[in-house]
Amino acid sequence: MKRVQAVIRPERLDAVQHRLAEAGFVGVMVYDVRGHGSEEQATGEYRGVAFSMSVKHKLLVDVLLEDDEVTAAVAAIQSGGASGKPGDGLIFVADVAGIYPVDPGS
């Protein structure tokens, strides 16, 4: 079993979920995350004072899959998540040692 995690732009979530669903992956978890990478540092203004943000808001999409499903899931995330600009995100694939229910009686 594998765990595929993708850090993506928030505005690309609908497209990523759509592509994953098209590929047959409907069970995903989504987390709010912050990070700093290759894209330009964001700037803003608050009460007339300019500031720069050292981290940007991103989303982490988390999917558990069988080993033979990884390639299709990665392709779905890439096609839905790509905007063509720096900072589109990263995809991580890791082994899962086990999965257990919270309620052992279920």
MARMARKOL-657080 format. One line per 10 residues: number of its first residue (from 0); for each residue z, x, y of N, C-alpha, C. Coordinates in steps of 0.001 Angstrom, whole numbers, always signed. Atoms other than C-alpha are relative to their C-alpha. Example, Ala and Ser with C-alpha at 12.3 -4.5 7.8 and 13.67 -1.06 7.14 Angstrom:
% residues 2
0> +0 +890 -1190 +7800 +12300 -4500 +0 +900 +1200 | -60 -820 -1190 +7140 +13670 -1060 +730 -770 +1090
***
This chain:
% residues 106
0> +0 +845 -1170 +0 +0 +0 +0 +887 +1228 | +109 -757 -1252 -770 +1177 +3546 +476 -844 +1175 | -353 +624 -1268 +470 +410 +7037 -956 +536 +1045 | +925 -371 -1068 -2135 +420 +9797 +605 -470 +1308 | -539 +311 -1317 -770 +577 +13328 -1015 +448 +1045 | +967 -321 -1052 -2997 +476 +16388 +627 -264 +1364 | -412 +153 -1386 -2000 +1058 +20001 -1262 -389 +764 | +1200 +515 -674 -4440 -1031 +22070 +339 -478 +1405 | -156 +602 -1320 -4990 -2342 +25573 +381 -1474 -177 | -406 +1402 +140 -3276 -5730 +26061 -1163 -980 +121
10> +1127 +910 -205 -6515 -7327 +27250 -971 -22 -1184 | +873 -37 +1176 -8190 -6409 +23931 +631 -678 -1221 | -700 +593 +1145 -5646 -8231 +21711 -787 -1136 -635 | +746 +1129 +569 -7688 -11433 +21302 -1193 +477 -815 | +1174 -518 +707 -10779 -9461 +20300 +411 +692 -1299 | -476 -687 +1207 -8803 -7317 +17820 +442 -1020 -1044 | -439 +1029 +947 -7138 -10363 +16243 -1192 -759 -581 | +1196 +703 +470 -10508 -12119 +16018 -747 +824 -1042 | +718 -885 +945 -12167 -9131 +14317 +786 +171 -1303 | -822 -112 +1212 -9252 -8717 +11912 -91 -1281 -830
20> +100 +1279 +713 -9386 -12437 +11023 -1366 -142 -674 | +1348 +33 +588 -13152 -12198 +10451 -73 +848 -1262 | -4 -903 +1150 -12458 -9343 +8029 +995 -449 -1068 | -918 +549 +989 -9831 -11455 +6226 +1452 +411 +158 | -1367 -444 -246 -6648 -9994 +7754 +624 -887 +1070 | -560 +942 -969 -4649 -12784 +9377 +1473 +259 +290 | -1418 -282 -205 -1061 -11536 +9025 +195 +1297 +745 | -235 -1201 -800 -362 -9114 +11863 +1282 -166 +806 | -1137 -18 -908 +2668 -8152 +13929 -457 +687 +1277 | +385 -579 -1283 +2332 -7341 +17622 +1271 +323 +777
30> -1163 -470 -764 +4829 -5328 +19681 -456 +442 +1390 | +213 -584 -1324 +5006 -4536 +23397 +485 +1440 -44 | -381 -1413 -39 +5039 -770 +23870 -420 +595 +1335 | +371 -749 -1196 +4794 +1720 +26712 -388 +1400 -439 | +398 -1342 +377 +3048 +5048 +26595 -779 +697 +1092 | +760 -834 -930 +1299 +7853 +28390 -1022 +769 -814 | +1052 -677 +746 -2016 +9237 +27242 -1036 +604 +910 | +1078 -696 -695 -5402 +10403 +28436 -536 -734 +1228 | +544 +735 -1143 -6135 +7673 +30985 +718 +377 +1287 | -583 -329 -1301 -5460 +8021 +34697 +1335 -704 +190
40> -1309 +568 -277 -1960 +7398 +35927 -166 -1208 +921 | +91 +1220 -795 -1561 +3868 +37306 +826 +149 +1273 | -738 +4 -1255 -472 +3396 +40902 +208 -1440 +439 | -274 +1333 -516 +970 +424 +42697 +704 +93 +1340 | -703 +43 -1270 +2756 -684 +45808 +1079 -1068 -92 | -1111 +939 -8 +6148 -2350 +46164 +646 +37 +1373 | -571 +114 -1342 +7337 -3554 +49570 -518 +1083 +929 | +644 -948 -898 +4880 -1279 +51283 +124 +1453 -391 | -185 -1387 +443 +5852 +1827 +49343 -864 +239 -1243 | +865 -340 +1132 +3259 +3409 +47046 +809 +705 -1077
50> -655 -680 +1113 +4377 +4537 +43601 -1010 +200 -1120 | +841 -210 +1180 +2851 +5871 +40409 +836 -277 -1239 | -685 +338 +1247 +3714 +4699 +36930 -294 +1089 -1021 | +196 -1085 +952 +4264 +7442 +34373 -408 -518 -1373 | +402 +587 +1284 +3683 +5047 +31442 -744 -1303 +251 | +770 +1236 -94 +1331 +2124 +30820 +397 -954 -1101 | -267 +1039 +989 +1857 -1146 +29028 -1137 -44 -1014 | +951 +114 +1105 +122 -1280 +25641 +570 -963 -1022 | -465 +800 +1123 +375 -3362 +22491 -167 +808 -1274 | +88 -624 +1307 +1038 -2125 +18974 -265 -1106 -1017
60> +365 +953 +1049 -748 -4121 +16271 +323 +662 -1327 | -517 -555 +1250 +827 -3602 +12838 -464 -875 -1164 | +542 +747 +1135 -853 -4620 +9560 +343 +736 -1296 | -248 -560 +1326 +196 -4060 +5927 -1161 -392 -912 | +1226 +204 +776 -2733 -3667 +3521 +51 +710 -1335 | +247 -753 +1223 -3813 -2620 +87 -830 +1230 +365 | +686 -1255 -298 -5258 +899 -59 -1502 -186 +240 | +1449 +165 -116 -8843 -333 -482 -424 -859 +1191 | +311 +836 -1162 -8622 -2540 +2644 +61 +761 +1324 | -232 -773 -1226 -7887 +237 +5155 -1277 +191 +803
70> +1244 -279 -718 -11490 +1093 +6034 -484 -1224 +764 | +442 +1232 -657 -12362 -2544 +6832 +914 -361 +1170 | -942 +318 -1073 -9209 -3036 +8910 -170 +942 +1185 | +208 -979 -1075 -9755 +169 +10905 -1281 -327 +752 | +1272 +350 -645 -13382 -834 +11587 +153 -1245 +870 | -230 +1227 -775 -12240 -4291 +12751 +769 +300 +1277 | -793 -359 -1176 -9659 -2797 +15112 -851 +789 +990 | +863 -788 -883 -12165 -291 +16480 -1007 -881 +730 | +1021 +823 -647 -14819 -2925 +17146 +609 -978 +994 | -644 +920 -928 -12362 -5315 +18794 +734 +683 +1131
80> -837 -679 -983 -10305 -2745 +20671 -714 +911 +965 | +710 -968 -838 -12960 -498 +22175 -502 -631 +1289 | +537 +429 -1292 -13702 -916 +25873 -975 +1042 +545 | +875 -1074 -466 -15559 +2374 +26258 +612 +866 +1079 | -686 -779 -1028 -13001 +3768 +28706 +1108 +837 -634 | -1123 -775 +528 -10382 +6484 +28188 +1260 -870 -68 | -1243 +744 +133 -7070 +5095 +26966 -114 -1253 -836 | +156 +1181 +866 -8429 +2526 +24488 +1072 -60 -1070 | -1089 +7 +957 -5712 +3589 +22053 -230 +901 -1193 | +30 -802 +1220 -5093 +5148 +18665 +315 -883 -1193
90> -294 +710 +1242 -4950 +3978 +15055 +686 +977 -940 | -767 -811 +935 -2375 +5325 +12600 -1 -678 -1358 | -61 +533 +1369 -2469 +4894 +8812 +1068 +785 -755 | -1092 -649 +728 +614 +5594 +6692 +248 -717 -1315 | -384 +585 +1286 +1776 +5033 +3133 +1260 -848 +166 | -1196 +846 +46 +4321 +2270 +2473 +637 +187 -1366 | -683 -265 +1262 +6881 +3139 -179 +441 -1271 -708 | -421 +1247 +621 +8015 -433 -760 +169 -1095 +1020 | -221 +1173 -838 +8392 -3945 +604 +987 -886 -737 | -1033 +813 +633 +11468 -6069 -74 +293 -1212 +872
100> -370 +1177 -785 +12392 -9614 +977 +1419 +156 +541 | -1344 -1 -570 +15404 -10068 +3230 +933 -790 -902 | -771 +824 +929 +16628 -12813 +874 -446 +342 -1414 | +423 -421 +1349 +16569 -11290 -2633 -223 -1153 -968 | +194 +1143 +867 +16602 -14804 -4127 -1343 -681 +193 | +1288 +658 -246 +13196 -15717 -2679 -1153 +667 -687
***
